[in-house]
Amino acid sequence: MDVSSSPYLNYVYAYADTMLAKGRDVYGPEQSKLFLSALDRHTLTPLTVRPAPPVGVRRGDRVGPPWEALVGANPQYDQNLLRVLYVLSGLSGESKYREAADAELKWFLEHAASTETHLLSWGEHMYWNVLTDEPNPKEADAVHEFTRPWVLWDRCFELAREASEKFALGLWEHQIANQKDGAFDRHAAYWKHGPRDNMDFPRHAGFFIRTWADAHSHTKNETFLEAIGTLLSRYEQKRHPETGLIENRCGKPNYVGATTLSLAIDCAAAAPRVPKPLATRLRAFVDREDEVFCSWKHGLASSGGFVVQADRASGTPSTDRSPRWDAHYGGAATAMIGVMCVSRYENSGKVGYRDLIRAAADAYLDIGPAEGADAWPMTFGHVISLELAAWRSTAERKYLDRARELGLIAIELFFQDRALPRASMKTGHYETITGADTLALALVEVHLASLHITAVTAPDNTIDR
């Protein structure tokens, strides 16, 4: 394939320019300029009816009240779009992209937080209603829960230091500190506390730890070190003394590799931002997780998938393997786990992850979604980034060629003749819960790789986990 040209960036610019011009909140009493997380791709306006969801999306996770139109903004669903905008400012020299991203972060942090808990109306179960200018759900039992790690805290502290610190403290004071043994209370509501329900998934511990490490680096508030130490101790104690496996949820017997690998990624990111004694504990925890994950006989060459889970006490893996293209809530496709391996390899250089990256990339070299499947743009984005990582680590041209080919296929499948990508192969609307932003970031990455551009780099496409 000719690598002297790159068609990918044109679509990314069209996507970004359209969102700046037509995809921001100019509705309701207050025009916040937040990016809407769902739109009609034809009229470029909020959806007047609620479209059927892509396969694998739960009703309660969408940016609209049940059975009503999708009228919300959720920066966590749009995080990679914000990261793309920062890259585009670097590539184009135009400040409008950076300014739009900054405006979203600053407004949201300063206006979309609870005055009681300082938690934000975003994530897996909440959003900001742009028509009514209020959080939804707004009931007392609204659930604050991350949907992915937030990796923009450095910029957030630059733009809204006080609000960012209050949020980080809110995570500790209203979701951890008042719970026995440092367990999560995901129902620590936006407005008030709710009952503990033991939803202490390892991946969420990583999201919290990363937030607190970033907050400590900006504020030097030692409360954040106490918070990290509390959660880390909890997960150190949860490790089985013989198998080394950690339960996926309090009181459950199963280990789920993707969620503990996610925790390891965020602990590794947190370690350089905290004092040495705590950093040493974090790195030791990560090393043990690396050892566990890389020890599995994943069998990617034959199955196309990673080991999904195992019995914590016996260490016996299930026969289930991650699917190549089937994306859904609570599940991780092979490519998603593959790019998590990319994060660990590029952070640690451990050859076990390098080998898994190559094996996972091989699983996609000549296999696309099954006929009739409702694949997500997120999965295509992950596969493109995975192939590029395999190319970087092996210098084998077939991986770059496959990344470029998949980029063109994704453009045809999702963008079609519109500026905004559709939510899945079987839907016609724009809805970022399925990773339109992740696909856009992957297209930036394959553009830079195709033209061997190094002056501007794309951020790691590894936050969906």
C-alpha positions in Angstrom: 0.0 0.0 0.0 1.3 3.5 -0.9 2.4 5.3 2.3 3.2 8.6 0.5 -0.3 9.9 1.1 -2.8 9.8 3.9 -6.6 10.3 3.5 -7.3 9.9 7.2 -6.7 13.3 8.7 -9.3 15.0 6.4 -12.0 13.0 8.1 -10.7 13.9 11.6 -10.6 17.6 10.7 -14.1 17.4 9.3 -15.3 15.7 12.5 -13.6 18.2 14.7 -14.7 21.3 12.7 -18.3 20.0 12.6 -18.4 19.5 16.3 -17.0 23.0 16.9 -19.5 24.6 14.6 -22.7 22.5 15.2 -22.0 20.0 18.0 -21.8 22.3 21.0 -24.4 23.3 23.6 -26.2 26.4 22.4 -29.5 25.3 23.9 -31.5 25.9 27.0 -31.1 28.9 29.4 -27.3 28.6 29.5 -25.1 28.0 26.4 -22.2 26.1 27.9 -20.5 25.2 24.6 -20.1 21.6 25.9 -19.8 19.0 23.2 -23.0 17.0 22.8 -22.5 13.3 23.1 -25.3 12.4 20.7 -26.5 14.1 17.6 -28.6 13.7 14.4 -25.9 13.2 11.7 -28.1 14.8 9.0 -29.4 17.9 10.8 -26.5 18.2 13.2 -28.9 19.0 16.0 -30.0 17.2 19.2 -32.0 14.1 18.5 -35.8 14.7 18.7 -36.5 11.0 19.1 -34.6 8.3 20.9 -32.9 6.0 18.4 -32.5 2.3 19.1 -29.1 1.7 20.8 -26.2 -0.1 19.3 -25.9 -3.7 20.3 -24.3 -4.0 23.7 -25.3 -0.6 25.1 -27.5 -0.4 28.2 -30.5 1.9 28.3 -29.4 3.6 31.6 -25.9 4.5 30.3 -27.0 6.7 27.4 -27.1 10.5 27.6 -30.9 10.9 27.9 -33.7 10.1 30.4 -35.1 6.5 29.9 -37.4 6.4 26.8 -36.6 10.0 26.0 -34.3 11.8 23.5 -30.6 11.9 23.9 -29.8 15.4 25.0 -26.7 15.2 27.1 -23.1 16.0 27.3 -20.7 13.5 28.9 -17.0 14.6 28.8 -15.9 11.1 29.8 -17.4 9.7 26.6 -15.7 12.5 24.6 -12.4 12.4 26.3 -10.5 11.1 23.3 -12.2 13.8 21.1 -10.7 16.4 23.5 -7.3 14.8 23.2 -7.6 14.8 19.4 -8.4 18.6 19.5 -5.2 19.2 21.3 -3.3 17.2 18.7 -5.0 19.1 15.9 -3.9 22.4 17.3 -0.3 21.2 17.2 -0.7 19.9 13.7 -2.5 22.9 12.2 -1.1 25.7 14.3 -4.8 26.8 14.9 -5.7 27.6 18.5 -9.4 27.1 18.0 -9.2 23.4 18.7 -7.3 23.8 21.9 -9.5 26.6 23.0 -12.7 24.5 22.5 -11.3 21.7 24.5 -10.2 24.1 27.3 -13.6 25.7 27.3 -15.3 22.4 27.8 -13.0 21.3 30.7 -13.2 24.6 32.5 -17.0 25.1 32.2 -17.8 21.5 33.2 -15.5 21.5 36.2 -16.8 24.8 37.5 -20.5 24.2 36.8 -21.4 20.5 36.7 -20.3 19.5 40.2 -22.5 18.8 43.2 -22.3 21.6 45.7 -22.4 19.0 48.5 -20.0 16.2 47.3 -18.2 18.0 44.4 -18.7 14.9 42.3 -19.3 15.6 38.6 -22.3 14.7 36.5 -20.4 12.4 34.1 -19.3 8.9 33.7 -21.2 5.6 33.3 -24.5 6.7 34.7 -24.7 10.5 34.7 -24.6 13.3 32.1 -25.3 17.0 31.8 -28.7 17.8 30.2 -28.0 20.6 27.8 -31.7 21.5 27.3 -32.5 21.9 31.0 -29.0 22.8 32.2 -28.9 20.4 35.1 -27.4 17.0 36.0 -29.2 13.9 35.1 -30.3 11.8 36.8 -30.9 14.5 39.4 -32.5 12.3 42.0 -30.9 11.6 45.3 -29.7 8.2 44.3 -27.9 9.2 41.2 -24.7 7.1 40.8 -21.3 8.6 40.2 -19.1 6.1 38.5 -16.2 6.5 36.1 -16.6 5.0 32.7 -12.8 5.2 31.8 -9.8 6.7 33.5 -9.6 10.5 33.3 -6.1 11.4 31.9 -6.6 15.1 31.4 -6.1 16.1 35.1 -2.9 18.1 34.3 -4.9 20.4 32.0 -7.8 20.5 34.3 -5.7 21.7 37.2 -4.2 24.4 35.0 -7.7 25.6 34.0 -9.7 25.1 37.2 -7.4 24.2 40.1 -9.9 24.6 42.9 -12.7 22.7 41.2 -10.3 19.9 40.3 -9.0 19.5 43.8 -12.5 19.5 45.3 -13.5 16.7 42.9 -10.5 14.6 43.9 -11.3 15.2 47.6 -14.9 14.3 46.9 -13.8 10.9 45.6 -12.1 10.2 48.9 -14.6 11.8 51.3 -17.8 10.6 49.7 -16.9 7.3 48.0 -14.1 5.7 50.1 -13.2 7.3 53.4 -16.5 6.5 55.1 -16.5 2.9 54.0 -15.2 0.0 55.9 -11.8 -1.2 54.8 -11.6 1.3 52.0 -14.4 -0.3 49.9 -16.1 1.6 47.2 -19.5 3.1 47.6 -20.5 3.6 43.9 -23.9 4.8 45.2 -22.3 7.7 47.0 -24.7 9.8 45.1 -24.1 13.1 43.3 -26.3 14.7 45.9 -25.8 12.6 49.0 -24.5 9.3 50.2 -26.3 6.0 49.4 -25.8 2.5 50.8 -22.6 0.6 50.3 -23.1 -2.1 47.7 -19.6 -3.7 47.4 -19.1 -2.7 43.7 -15.3 -2.4 44.2 -14.1 -3.5 40.8 -10.3 -3.3 40.4 -10.5 -1.0 37.4 -12.2 1.6 39.4 -9.6 1.5 42.1 -7.1 2.4 39.3 -9.2 5.3 38.1 -9.3 6.7 41.7 -5.6 6.1 42.4 -4.6 7.8 39.2 -6.8 10.8 40.0 -5.4 11.2 43.5 -1.8 10.9 42.2 -2.4 13.6 39.7 -4.1 15.7 42.4 -1.2 15.3 44.8 1.3 16.3 42.1 -0.5 19.6 41.7 -1.5 20.3 45.3 0.9 18.4 47.6 -2.1 17.6 49.7 -1.2 14.5 51.8 -4.8 13.5 52.0 -4.4 12.1 48.5 -1.5 9.9 49.6 -3.7 8.5 52.4 -6.4 7.8 49.9 -4.0 6.0 47.5 -2.5 4.0 50.4 -5.9 3.0 51.6 -7.1 1.6 48.3 -3.7 0.0 47.5 -3.8 -1.8 50.9 -7.2 -3.1 50.2 -6.1 -4.7 46.9 -2.8 -6.0 48.3 -4.9 -7.8 50.9 -7.3 -9.1 48.2 -4.6 -11.0 46.4 -4.9 -14.8 46.9 -1.8 -16.0 48.8 -1.3 -19.0 46.5 -2.5 -18.0 43.1 -1.8 -14.2 43.3 -5.2 -13.6 41.8 -7.5 -10.7 42.9 -11.3 -11.1 42.9 -13.2 -9.0 40.4 -15.8 -7.9 43.0 -16.0 -8.2 46.8 -17.1 -11.7 47.8 -17.0 -13.2 44.2 -14.7 -16.1 43.4 -13.6 -15.0 39.9 -10.6 -13.1 38.7 -11.0 -11.0 35.5 -7.7 -10.3 33.8 -8.8 -7.1 31.9 -10.0 -5.3 35.0 -6.8 -6.0 37.1 -4.6 -5.2 34.1 -6.4 -1.9 34.0 -5.6 -1.3 37.7 -2.0 -2.1 37.0 -1.9 0.5 34.1 -3.1 3.2 36.4 -0.9 2.3 39.3 2.1 2.5 37.0 0.9 5.9 35.9 0.5 7.0 39.5 3.9 5.8 40.8 6.1 8.6 39.3 3.8 11.2 40.9 4.0 10.2 44.5 6.8 9.9 47.1 9.2 7.0 46.9 7.8 4.7 49.6 4.3 4.7 48.1 5.7 4.6 44.5 7.7 1.5 45.5 4.6 -0.2 46.7 2.7 0.7 43.5 5.4 -0.6 41.3 5.7 -3.8 43.2 1.9 -4.3 42.8 2.2 -3.6 39.1 5.1 -6.1 38.7 3.0 -8.8 40.3 0.0 -8.1 38.0 2.4 -8.2 35.0 3.6 -11.6 36.1 0.1 -13.0 36.5 -1.3 -11.7 33.3 1.7 -12.7 31.1 1.8 -16.2 32.7 -1.5 -17.3 31.2 -1.5 -19.5 28.1 -3.8 -17.2 26.2 -3.7 -19.2 23.0 -4.3 -16.2 20.8 -3.0 -18.0 17.7 -5.8 -20.6 17.9 -8.6 -18.8 19.6 -8.1 -15.1 18.6 -8.7 -14.1 22.2 -7.2 -13.6 25.6 -8.1 -15.6 28.8 -11.1 -13.8 30.1 -11.4 -15.0 33.7 -10.2 -17.7 36.2 -11.2 -19.1 39.5 -9.3 -17.0 42.1 -8.6 -19.9 44.5 -7.5 -22.6 42.2 -6.1 -20.5 39.4 -8.0 -22.5 36.8 -8.8 -20.4 33.8 -12.2 -20.6 32.1 -12.5 -21.7 28.5 -13.9 -18.4 27.5 -11.8 -16.1 25.3 -12.2 -12.5 24.4 -14.1 -11.9 21.2 -12.5 -10.2 18.2 -15.3 -7.8 17.3 -18.2 -8.2 19.7 -18.2 -5.1 21.9 -20.7 -4.7 24.8 -21.0 -3.4 28.3 -18.9 -5.3 30.7 -16.9 -7.1 28.1 -13.5 -6.4 26.5 -12.7 -7.4 22.9 -9.3 -8.8 22.0 -8.2 -5.5 20.6 -9.1 -3.6 23.8 -7.1 -5.9 25.9 -4.4 -5.8 23.2 -4.0 -2.0 23.5 -3.8 -2.4 27.3 -0.8 -4.7 26.7 0.5 -1.9 24.5 0.3 0.5 27.5 2.2 -1.9 29.7 4.8 -2.8 27.1 5.6 0.8 26.2 5.8 1.7 29.9 7.8 -1.3 31.0 9.5 -2.9 28.0 8.5 -6.4 29.3 8.8 -8.9 26.4 5.8 -10.9 27.5 3.6 -8.0 26.6 5.4 -7.5 23.3 4.7 -11.1 22.3 1.0 -10.7 23.3 0.7 -7.5 21.2 2.0 -9.3 18.1 -0.2 -12.3 18.7 -3.3 -10.1 19.1 -2.4 -8.1 16.0 -2.1 -11.3 14.1 -5.6 -12.2 15.1 -6.9 -9.3 13.0 -4.7 -9.4 10.0 -7.3 -11.0 7.8 -10.5 -11.2 9.8 -13.2 -8.5 10.0 -16.6 -8.4 11.7 -19.0 -11.2 10.9 -21.7 -10.5 8.4 -24.6 -8.9 10.2 -22.5 -7.9 13.2 -23.1 -4.5 14.8 -19.4 -3.6 15.4 -18.5 -0.3 17.2 -16.1 2.4 16.0 -14.2 1.9 19.3 -13.2 -1.6 18.3 -11.9 -0.5 14.9 -9.9 2.2 16.7 -8.4 -0.3 19.0 -7.5 -2.7 16.2 -5.8 0.1 14.2 -3.8 1.2 17.2 -2.9 -2.4 18.0 -1.6 -3.0 14.5 0.5 0.1 14.7 2.0 -1.0 18.0 2.9 -4.4 16.4 4.5 -2.5 13.5 6.5 -0.3 15.9 7.8 -3.3 17.9 8.6 -5.6 14.9 9.1 -3.2 11.9 7.1 -5.7 9.9 5.3 -3.8 7.1 2.2 -6.1 7.2 1.0 -4.5 10.4 1.3 -0.9 9.1 -0.5 -2.0 5.9 -3.3 -3.6 7.9 -3.7 -0.5 10.1 -4.0 1.7 7.0 -6.5 -0.7 5.4 -8.6 -0.9 8.5 -8.6 2.9 8.7 -10.1 3.1 5.2 -12.7 0.4 6.0 -13.7 2.3 9.2 -14.1 5.5 7.3 -16.4 3.8 4.8 -18.4 2.0 7.5 -18.9 4.8 10.0 -18.4 8.2 8.3 -19.9 7.3 5.0 -20.9 10.6 3.4 -21.2 12.5 6.7 -18.8 14.5 8.9 -19.8 12.6 12.0 -19.3 8.9 12.4 -22.3 6.8 13.2 -22.6 4.9 16.5 -22.3 1.4 15.1 -22.6 -0.5 11.8 -26.4 -0.9 12.3 -27.3 2.6 13.5 -27.4 5.9 11.7 -27.0 8.5 14.5 -23.9 9.9 16.3 -23.5 8.7 19.9 -20.1 8.7 21.5 -20.7 5.9 24.1 -19.5 3.4 21.4 -16.1 5.2 20.9 -16.3 7.6 17.9 -13.6 9.5 19.7 -11.4 6.4 19.9 -11.7 5.9 16.2 -10.8 9.5 15.5 -7.7 9.2 17.7 -6.7 6.0 15.8 -7.1 7.8 12.5 -4.7 10.6 13.7 -2.3 7.9 14.8 -2.3 6.1 11.5 -1.9 9.4 9.6 1.2 10.3 11.6 2.6 6.8 11.2 1.9 6.7 7.4 3.7 10.0 6.8 6.4 9.3 9.5 5.6 12.5 11.3 7.4 12.7 14.6 7.2 16.4 15.5 3.6 15.9 16.7 2.7 12.7 18.5 -0.7 11.1 19.2 -1.6 10.2 22.8 -1.8 6.5 23.7 -5.1 5.1 22.6 -5.5 2.9 25.7 -8.1 4.6 28.0 -11.1 2.4 27.1 -11.0 -0.2 29.8 
